[in-house]
Amino acid sequence: MFRRTVLKSVAALPLLSLSHPLLAAPPATGTARRRLRPADAAWPAAAEWQKLRAAVGGNLLEVRPLFGACESAPDGAACLDVYKNIRNPFYIGDQPGGTQVSGYLNAWTPAPSVWAVRARHAADVAAAVNFARTHNLRLVVKGGAHSYLGTSNAPDSLLIWTRAMKQVTLHDAFVARGCEGKVPPVPAVSSGAGAVWIDLYGAVTTRAGRYVQGGGCTSVGVAGLIQSGGFGSFSKGFGNAAAGLLEAEVVTADGQVRIVNACTDPDLFWALKGGGGGTFGVVTRLTLRTHALPEYFGAAWGTVKAHSDDAFRRLIARFLAFYASSLANPHWGEQVAVQPGNSLKISMVQQGLGREEARAVWKPFFDWIGASADYTATEELGAGARKAQSWWQIEGNRSMIPDLRADAAPGQGWWQGDQDQVGAYLHGYDSLWLPASLLKETGPTRLTQALFAASRHKEVGLHFNKGLAFAPSEAIRASLDTAMNPAVTEAFALAIIADGERPSYPGMKRPPMDLEAARGDAHAIDLATQELRRLAPQAGSYLSESNYFNKAWQRAYFGEHYPRLQAIKKKYDPAGLFFVHNGVGSEEWSADGFTRVSGARA
Ligand SMILES: Cc1cc2nc3c(=O)[nH]c(=O)nc-3n(C[C@H](O)[C@H](O)[C@H](O)COP(=O)(O)OP(=O)(O)OC[C@H]3O[C@@H](n4cnc5c(N)ncnc54)[C@H](O)[C@@H]3O)c2cc1C
């Protein structure tokens, strides 16, 4: 386990030695049509790999599948250790061959890289980038390993694994390099690319009493989430996570280590704010703005079952009206689930309201439910709050599962509510941003009908924190200055429809998957999505939580920003060294990223 350090000082740029041959970057002229695989004669010889190993201080690892130890010794200690820990997301993240999702039906299956550079700093990353470019290899980048689309995993590739780059540094007054005199200093936090959100929440909130906008799931990688835009429970108050980026250190395809911000490389900086991970370069460090910590964080919870279809429609309509009148503001985020069994499950989270204030907000809605014989609370309804500073404290927190491994870093844990997702195998997934106009005039009636119809096929999750309508104007302004589809700022929620099953990693012993049922599930997800899409045919989708098979992903993820992103990609990675499924520029490559199918220079 890597040690985390928190320093109250201004981060110093790592001193890069450019004397090693792999660090002196040859020009980015790669024009090859096909990248190499290990069986190819031109695949680098052992001596070449040895040079890379030397350049990265010995941190070149052979990558094995997560359950690789079980192939040769199914009863061995190493294999038993995998089974023991496979529901721990921090354990999975610590394995070079680990992926937090165990596969996606007909989309992708975990398959390890041939080699991984366990990068310690930007110089290691530059060495790996130069090696991959010079030898025409498929390159892949992995941080927290939470890609639903499998974009941090590619067979026959060289992996840059950032897990070891965990340093977290707090700043009282940060000014991005080159911005001196142009912007005022602000409190901030710098994070190595391998840090996950609990590392930042521990340092910024638990120990320093401030707030940083990050993700909801504590084991998600900081760099991966920022590059996809990123939402946390309180994004309705603070905007998307990328909006808080002040500066990034990034290694581009030419092997250069660049410090980018709004003053130095504004285009590349903007692209890193939501333009997609694994696309423009390898981010090695990020600096994010911090905010004053609200006094309270809290929640509202419970499940209501309606006793007839008609009563369920009325419940949905009533909730939407209640949302519009009382919850559509910067305080309230997270979710309600509209469920097939005519149940509404409430899992909302709020910032800035004390316990009594939160209860008062929900009282009219809970009273309305309680007064009707049409409804039963199958899980107790309630609302509350606690001091915000203890929100991410693991010790004594009944909502959190601590990482109890002997070598776990202190303060590591994950939400009980995220447990089912750990290692899950996806049958299907989709998401769409629902415009706030659906809460006005005839919108609520149509939305009620669509939600009811969709829930006949699958549960629909309404994630209010992932649509930024009703956020403060400053948060909206900052989020509009990211590469994410601007439709996010006009949406009151992101609807997510997804399902899957328990972990199904290659080589893992478990009962065989019922493929017919899995395909049926995927179809049901499509049908449910169609019901909502009828209301908003042009609705965008959040790239990190989206359908692998979305054919209109460019418009869905980025909206009108796509042409600008394409131009930035061409400028900083003209040969397409960085490839991910449904990433900017990926149209020019085969689905596996090995063969250029268009755009190549002769
Ligand atoms: C269980 C679960 C919970 C989630 N919860 C949330 C949530 O609360 N909010 C939210 O917004 N999203 C959430 N997501 C989606 C998640 O934010 C994205 O998948 C994110 O990209 C993951 O980043 P990562 O580093 O963990 O994953 P990885 O799989 O390691 O990386 C994701 C992508 O970013 C690239 N990448 C990673 N690090 C770098 C780097 N340093 N430089 C360049 N590229 C890099 C990878 O190549 C890959 O393409 C969740 C996903 C899962 C599986």
The ligand as an SDF file (V2000), in Angstrom:
LIG
                    3D

 53 58  0  0  0  0  0  0  0  0999 V2000
  -18.7760    1.9190   -8.9510 C   0  0  0  0  0  0  0  0  0  0  0  0
  -18.6810    3.1910   -9.7050 C   0  0  0  0  0  0  0  0  0  0  0  0
  -19.0910    4.3730   -9.1250 C   0  0  0  0  0  0  0  0  0  0  0  0
  -19.0030    5.5780   -9.8150 C   0  0  0  0  0  0  0  0  0  0  0  0
  -19.4110    6.7190   -9.1900 N   0  0  0  0  0  0  0  0  0  0  0  0
  -19.3570    7.8900   -9.8600 C   0  0  0  0  0  0  0  0  0  0  0  0
  -19.7690    9.1030   -9.2470 C   0  0  0  0  0  0  0  0  0  0  0  0
  -20.1530    9.1300   -8.0870 O   0  0  0  0  0  0  0  0  0  0  0  0
  -19.7310   10.2390   -9.9800 N   0  0  0  0  0  0  0  0  0  0  0  0
  -19.2840   10.2580  -11.2630 C   0  0  0  0  0  0  0  0  0  0  0  0
  -19.2600   11.3190  -11.8800 O   0  0  0  0  0  0  0  0  0  0  0  0
  -18.8480    9.1280  -11.8560 N   0  0  0  0  0  0  0  0  0  0  0  0
  -18.8760    7.9610  -11.1940 C   0  0  0  0  0  0  0  0  0  0  0  0
  -18.4330    6.8180  -11.8000 N   0  0  0  0  0  0  0  0  0  0  0  0
  -17.8400    6.9230  -13.1300 C   0  0  0  0  0  0  0  0  0  0  0  0
  -16.3580    7.3390  -12.9820 C   0  0  0  0  0  0  0  0  0  0  0  0
  -16.2710    8.6720  -12.5490 O   0  0  0  0  0  0  0  0  0  0  0  0
  -15.6160    7.2830  -14.2840 C   0  0  0  0  0  0  0  0  0  0  0  0
  -15.6640    5.9890  -14.7720 O   0  0  0  0  0  0  0  0  0  0  0  0
  -14.1790    7.7530  -14.1240 C   0  0  0  0  0  0  0  0  0  0  0  0
  -13.6340    7.9890  -15.3870 O   0  0  0  0  0  0  0  0  0  0  0  0
  -13.3610    6.7370  -13.3790 C   0  0  0  0  0  0  0  0  0  0  0  0
  -12.0540    7.1540  -13.1690 O   0  0  0  0  0  0  0  0  0  0  0  0
  -11.0160    6.0810  -12.6070 P   0  0  0  0  0  0  0  0  0  0  0  0
   -9.6800    6.6990  -12.5750 O   0  0  0  0  0  0  0  0  0  0  0  0
  -11.5390    5.4710  -11.3780 O   0  0  0  0  0  0  0  0  0  0  0  0
  -11.1150    4.9500  -13.7060 O   0  0  0  0  0  0  0  0  0  0  0  0
  -10.1390    4.3970  -14.8220 P   0  0  0  0  0  0  0  0  0  0  0  0
  -10.8910    3.2520  -15.3930 O   0  0  0  0  0  0  0  0  0  0  0  0
   -8.7920    4.1350  -14.2900 O   0  0  0  0  0  0  0  0  0  0  0  0
  -10.0620    5.5840  -15.8390 O   0  0  0  0  0  0  0  0  0  0  0  0
  -11.1970    6.0410  -16.5270 C   0  0  0  0  0  0  0  0  0  0  0  0
  -10.7420    6.6730  -17.8400 C   0  0  0  0  0  0  0  0  0  0  0  0
   -9.8620    7.7540  -17.5700 O   0  0  0  0  0  0  0  0  0  0  0  0
   -8.5740    7.4850  -18.0960 C   0  0  0  0  0  0  0  0  0  0  0  0
   -7.6010    7.9250  -17.1050 N   0  0  0  0  0  0  0  0  0  0  0  0
   -7.4940    7.5390  -15.8160 C   0  0  0  0  0  0  0  0  0  0  0  0
   -6.4820    8.1910  -15.2330 N   0  0  0  0  0  0  0  0  0  0  0  0
   -5.9520    8.9980  -16.1760 C   0  0  0  0  0  0  0  0  0  0  0  0
   -4.8690    9.9300  -16.1870 C   0  0  0  0  0  0  0  0  0  0  0  0
   -4.1390   10.1490  -15.1080 N   0  0  0  0  0  0  0  0  0  0  0  0
   -4.5890   10.5950  -17.3430 N   0  0  0  0  0  0  0  0  0  0  0  0
   -5.3310   10.3670  -18.4680 C   0  0  0  0  0  0  0  0  0  0  0  0
   -6.3440    9.4930  -18.5080 N   0  0  0  0  0  0  0  0  0  0  0  0
   -6.6560    8.8280  -17.3720 C   0  0  0  0  0  0  0  0  0  0  0  0
   -8.5090    6.0060  -18.3640 C   0  0  0  0  0  0  0  0  0  0  0  0
   -7.6390    5.7230  -19.4590 O   0  0  0  0  0  0  0  0  0  0  0  0
   -9.9520    5.6950  -18.7060 C   0  0  0  0  0  0  0  0  0  0  0  0
  -10.1880    5.9900  -20.0500 O   0  0  0  0  0  0  0  0  0  0  0  0
  -18.4940    5.5990  -11.1300 C   0  0  0  0  0  0  0  0  0  0  0  0
  -18.0650    4.4120  -11.7220 C   0  0  0  0  0  0  0  0  0  0  0  0
  -18.1560    3.2190  -11.0190 C   0  0  0  0  0  0  0  0  0  0  0  0
  -17.7000    1.9480  -11.6690 C   0  0  0  0  0  0  0  0  0  0  0  0
  1  2  1  0
  2  3  1  0
  2 52  2  0
  3  4  2  0
  4  5  1  0
  4 50  1  0
  5  6  2  0
  6  7  1  0
  6 13  1  0
  7  8  2  0
  7  9  1  0
  9 10  1  0
 10 11  2  0
 10 12  1  0
 12 13  2  0
 13 14  1  0
 14 15  1  0
 14 50  1  0
 15 16  1  0
 16 17  1  0
 16 18  1  0
 18 19  1  0
 18 20  1  0
 20 21  1  0
 20 22  1  0
 22 23  1  0
 23 24  1  0
 24 25  2  0
 24 26  1  0
 24 27  1  0
 27 28  1  0
 28 29  2  0
 28 30  1  0
 28 31  1  0
 31 32  1  0
 32 33  1  0
 33 34  1  0
 33 48  1  0
 34 35  1  0
 35 36  1  0
 35 46  1  0
 36 37  1  0
 36 45  1  0
 37 38  2  0
 38 39  1  0
 39 40  1  0
 39 45  2  0
 40 41  1  0
 40 42  2  0
 42 43  1  0
 43 44  2  0
 44 45  1  0
 46 47  1  0
 46 48  1  0
 48 49  1  0
 50 51  2  0
 51 52  1  0
 52 53  1  0
M  END
$$$$
